Amino acid sequence: MGTKIVIDTNVLIGALIGKQYSANRQLLELCFQEKFPPLINNTLFGEYEDVFNRQEIISKSPYSEAEANELFDAFLSICRWTKIYYLWRPNLVDESDNYLVELAVAGNAEMIVTHNIKDLKRAELKFPQIQIWQPQEVIKLWQQ
């Protein structure tokens, strides 16, 4: 079954443009192996799609545009679509990231994986059951 997670856009993009053996890519591999099923909703999908289609991102990727789209489609196929019925407003520094916490709460995720640790941990409304981790921390956890 695996540990449900929410993957911030910066991790997904890091996997697309980063080095072959980066923690971002290793995390995606674990997602494809169903160790960490990723949750998604309409808002996160829209953000993923917007950033994935930016020419400056594609130009930094070792993948062709067609390969990047294939990776994106494969990733979406393993995501668990989650409806959010209640908005929690954790009041993050970047208000546009509140939906990550809301998605994690709605889907009973155990962690949000991001490179934006500082901002997500400074929420006014706390959810102690949801951990905020960077990809390399998740990889270390998995290897133990």
N, C-alpha and C positions, 0 to 999 in steps of 0.2 A: 504494500500500500504506500508506504513512504511518508515523509514529513511534509505537510503542505506548506508552501512558501509563496511569497509575493516577490517577484523580481522587478526591481526598479529599472527603468529604461536605460540608465547609465551602465548597468551590468550587461544587458543584452547588447547594447552598442559596443561596449568594451569587448565582448566576445566576437563581434563582427569585424572590428578593426584591429584588435590586439594580436599579440603573439600567439603562436600555435598552442603553446602549453600554458597559457595564462590561467589564473584561477577562474576568470570569467568563462572561458571555454570549458574548463573542467566541470564547472557547475552545470553548464548546459548539458554536457555529456551525462552527468548524474540525473538530470531531469529526464533525458531521453531513456535512461535505464529505469525510470520510475522510482528512483530513490527519493527524489524531491519533486513531487507533482506541483507545477506552478499554477497559481490561480490568476484569473484575468476577468476583467469586466469591460464594459464599453469604453469607459474613460481611459483605462490603461491601454486597451487595444488601439484607440485613436492616437494616443501618444506614441506607442510603438510604431504604428504605421506612418505617422508624420515624420518621425526622426529617421526611420529606415529608408524613406524615399528621398531624403535630402542628398543632393548631389555631392556635397562636401563630405558626407559620411561614406558614400559609395566610393568616392575617389581615394579614400584612405584604406579601404578594405582590400585584402588580397583576393577576394572573391569578385567575380564578374557580377553585374547587376542581376542577371538571371540566376546565378548561384546564390546570391544574397536573398533573392525573393524565394528561392526554393528552401533555404534554411529557415526563413521567416515562416513560410507556410508549414514546414515540418514542426517548428516550435509551437505554432498556434494549434496544431492538431493534438498536441499533448496537454495543452492548457485546459484547466477546468473552469468553465464559464460560471461566474458567481454573481447572483443578483444581490444588490444592496437595498435593503428595505428601510434601514435607519441611517441617518447621517449623524455622525458622532462629533464632528468638528474638534479634533484634538488641538486645534490652534497652533499649527506648526509655524515656524518662522516664514517658510515659503508656503502660503495658503494653498497653492496649487498642488501640494504633495499630500494634503489631508486625505485624499481618496485612497492612497496606499494603505493607510491605517484602517480606513473604513472597509476596504476590501479584505484586509487581513482579519478583521473582527468578523465580518459577514461570513467568511469562508473557514473560520476556525483555524487559520494558519498559525504556525508556531513561530515563524520568523519572516521578517522583511529583509531581503538581501539588497544592499545598496552600497554605493561609495559615498553617500551623503549621510554618514553616521551622525555627525554633530547636529544637524538640523532636525533629523527625525527623533533623536533622543531628547530634544528640548521641548517636547510637546507639553502643553498645560494639562491636558487630559491624558492620563497614563493607563496603559493596558499591560500590566506586568506579565501576562501570559504570552505576550508577543515580544520576541527578542529582535533587536536590530543588529544585523551582522554584515560584515563585508564578505565578499566571495571567498577570500583566502581563509577566513575563520571557519566558514562552512566546510571547506575542503579539509582543513585540519580536523574538524569534528568528525567528519566522515572517515578519515584515515585512522582514527583512534579505535 
